Amino acid sequence: MNERLIFIGDIQGCREELEQLLEALAFDPACDRLHPVGDLVNRGPDSLGVLRLLRGLNAGGVLGNHDLHLLRTAAGLRRRGARDTLDGVLAAEDSADLLAWLSARPFIRRFEGQTCVHAGLNPTWSDPLATLQGIDPLVGDERSDFVTRVRYCTARGERPPSD
């Protein structure tokens, strides 16, 4: 059997639904590669379970805006929002290990003929991989903000004020 690349976006702390989806896909960690496309955590009831499951499956993937929010909240750089569901991760015994695993996810991954990011790429970036390489997820940066939050932009990469 050939290796499958499986991309799943916006898991958002929904471990049970993720497990059901992996079962429906007949996911086999021996011959499949799982790449969550950002927003692994927050909003759903089990962000801790999602991180433990994905780490155990040696998932790849990229960071999303909710992942950045968790990392920055854990580092004391942001406050928790009223709707956040991150307490389980922040209080877990293995929190430091899970946060280190999460922070090791890049903002961009390239595969043969494919580029994977959470939200979108700025059309002015001539080399998105080089542009996004080495950005610290704990430090606010317009490039990481763009790639994890943009919904649409102009051909010059300009976003609307509310985006």
Buried (B, 14 or more C-beta within 10 A) or exposed (E): EEEEBBBBBBBBBBBEBBBEBBEEEEBEEEEBBBBBBBBBBBBBBBBBBBBBBBBEBEBBBBBBBBBBBBBBBBEEEBEBEEEBBBEBBBEBEEBEEBBEBBBEBBBBBEEEEEEBBBBBBBEEBEEBEEBBEEBEBBEEBEBBBBBBBBEEBEEEBEBEEEE
